[in-house]
Each structure stands twice: as C-alpha cells, then as structure tokens.
Amino acid sequence: MRDDLELAVHLSRVLREGLAKKTPILMHPHRKFSRVAGALPLNDEKMRTEEVAACTFTVRSSWVENGVTVVTSEAWVRSGDEWHANDDGLLCIDLDARWSHYMMEALSSCGEDFAVHYAATWCLRSTINLLQRHLLAFREDLERWPAEWNYWDHDKDKAIARFRQEIEEGKHAS
C-alpha cells in the first residue's frame, strides 16, 4: 500500500494526462502535496470548442477527504459564490462531503489505482463542466447563474442535507 503522498503524486500524474501544454509535476514532500498545471481542453460531447483553460491542480496527501484544489487564471471566469469561483480563480468543483464519500467508497471497495483514476476523471469532468458554464456565460454575457444549471448550494448545511437525501434515494455519483 502506498502512502498518502505517493497517491497524491500518482493522482497528479493521471490529472496531467488530461492536460495540454503540461508543466512538470511539482512535489512538496514536506508540505505533503503535489501540483500540476496545464491547459485543460474544454471540448467534450456537450460543448464543441477549441477553447482551453489554464488550470493548476493541487493534490494534497488528504485528497480523499478534501478533494483537489483547482485554480484557473482565465479572465472570462466570473467570481463569487454564485459562480463557484473566487477572485483568485479558485474553483469550487464539487461538494467536499460528496467527494469524500465517493472517494472513500472507491478506495475501500476497488483499491488505490481505481480510486486515483476515478478521482482524476471526476476532477477533470467537474472542472470542464464548471468552466464550460463560465465560458458560455462570458459568450452570452450572462450576469447571473441560470436557475436551470445544477449546482451545490454554498450554504454548507443545505448542501449536505441535499447530498444525504440523494444517498437515501439511492442516487450515485456520475
């Protein structure tokens, strides 16, 4: 079994595979994290585009419990809780409690390698989804987050209550 930092570096390597114009992985063993940056292609089955977004992914040794930190420097990204991004480009790509629940489940039932690939896929897809919405909002000059776009409430208690309800109803992560 690998230690937590080794798994964080492995996750950074897998995340790096999804990036264009990648940088080397930076490892900070004393601070227990690794970091990778590059251009994230925003093209997928929902949005055909040549657009990419400059992103930095920081993977802490506690990534299973606390997720991956994603920051972008794109000028077209809106900031504020409603937009799930702050002024420094930090993105809120998922509810921490949801991430932790499914990552711990993947790790315990399927093993480390599966959990790392699952986490990378989840992280990249969630980041792409959020950035596609920002790109569309920029192109369409939207000032408010449209009500029809799903999101996790930034009131932590409300978001966790909704997540617990989803678990009770048998809904699973995609």
N, C-alpha and C positions, 0 to 999 in steps of 0.2 A: 504494500500500500504506500502510495506517495504521500509526502507531507503536503500541507495546505498550500505552501508557497510553490511547490513543484506543480500542483494542479492549477494554480493561478497562471503560471508561466505557460503551461500547456494550453489553457483556455486562451491566453493572448496569442499563441501560435495559430490556433484554429480561427480566431477572430481575424487575424492578419490575412488568412486565405480569402476572406470575403472583401478585401480592400484592394483598390488600385493605387498606384503611386505610394506604396507602403514604405514605412520607415522601419529601421531595426527595432526589435523589442528592447525596451529599457527595463532592466531589472534593478530593483532596490531591495535587496535581501534584508537589510537592517530595518527598513520601514515596512517590509512584508507586502510589497506589491510589484506588479509589472505593468508596463504601459506600452501600447502600440498605437500608431497614428497612420492615417492614410486617407485616400479619397474613397468614400463609400458610394458606389453606384446606386442611384435611386430607381433605376428601371426594374420593373417586375411585371407580373401578369395583370396588376391593377392599374399601373401607370407606365406608359411607354414614354421614356425620356432619355436623353443623353446626359442629363444633369447628374453631377456628383456632389457630395458634400464632404468638406474637410472635417474629419472626426478624430477624436482621441479617446481611446478606451483604456480606462484604468481598472485593473483587476487586482483586488486586494486578496490576501490569503483567506479572508472571510467572505468570499464571493458567493458561497452557497447561501449564507444567511442574509447578506446585504446587497447582493446584486453587483452589477458592473456600472461604474461611473462613466457616462458618455458626455463629452463636451464637443460642441461644434463652433466654428468661427464664421459661419455663413451669415452675411449681412441681411439676408432675406428671412432669417428666423426671427419670429416675434417673441417677445419676452413677457413673462407674467404667469401667474398660476393657471389662468385660463388656457394659456398656450403651452403649458407643461415645459417651460424653459425659463431660465433666469437671465439676468442681464449679462452674465459671464459666459453664456452659451451652454450651461449645464442643463441637460435634458432629463426629464422625468419619463422614463420609457415604460415603467410598469409599477404596480403596487408592490412594495417590498415584501409584505406578508404573502402575497400570491406567489411571487418569485421564489421566496424561501420555501414555501410549502411544496411546490412542484420540483424544485431542485433537490430538496432533501428526499423526496419520494423517488426521483430518478436515480440519485446516488445509492440509496439503500436497496432499491429493487433491481437496478440494471447495471450498477457498477460505475467506476470512475470515468472510463473512456466514453461511455454512452452519455453520462451526465455532462461532461465537458462539451461534447458535440451538441447535445440538446441545448445547453446554455448558450453556446455560440450562435446557433440557429435562432433561438428565441431572441437574443440580444440584437442580432443583426436585423431580423424581421421587424422587431418592435421599433428600432431606430429608423429603419427605412419608412415604416408606416407613419411615424410621427413627422419625419422630415418631408415626406410627400404631402402631408396636410399643410405644413408650413409653406412649401413651395406653391401649392395650389392657392393658399390664402394670399401669398405675395402676388401671384399672377392675376388673381381675380380681385385684388385689393380688398379682401375681407378684413374688417376691423374686429369682428368677434368670432369666437369659436362656434361653428354651427351646431345647433342642438342635435342634429341627426348624427353627428360624429360621436361614436362611443368614446368614453374616457373614464378614468377613475377619478372620483371626487377628491379634491385636495383637503377636504375635511377628513382627517385620518379615521375617526370613529365611523363616519358614514361609509367610507370606502371599505373598511374592514368588515362592517356589518353586511354590505352588499356581497363581498367576497365569501363570507361564511354562508350566506344564503345560496350562493352559486354552488358551493361544495355540497350543501344539504340537498340541493336539487339535482345533484349528480352531473353538473356541467364540468368539463375538463378544459385544461389549457390547450390552446391550439398551437 
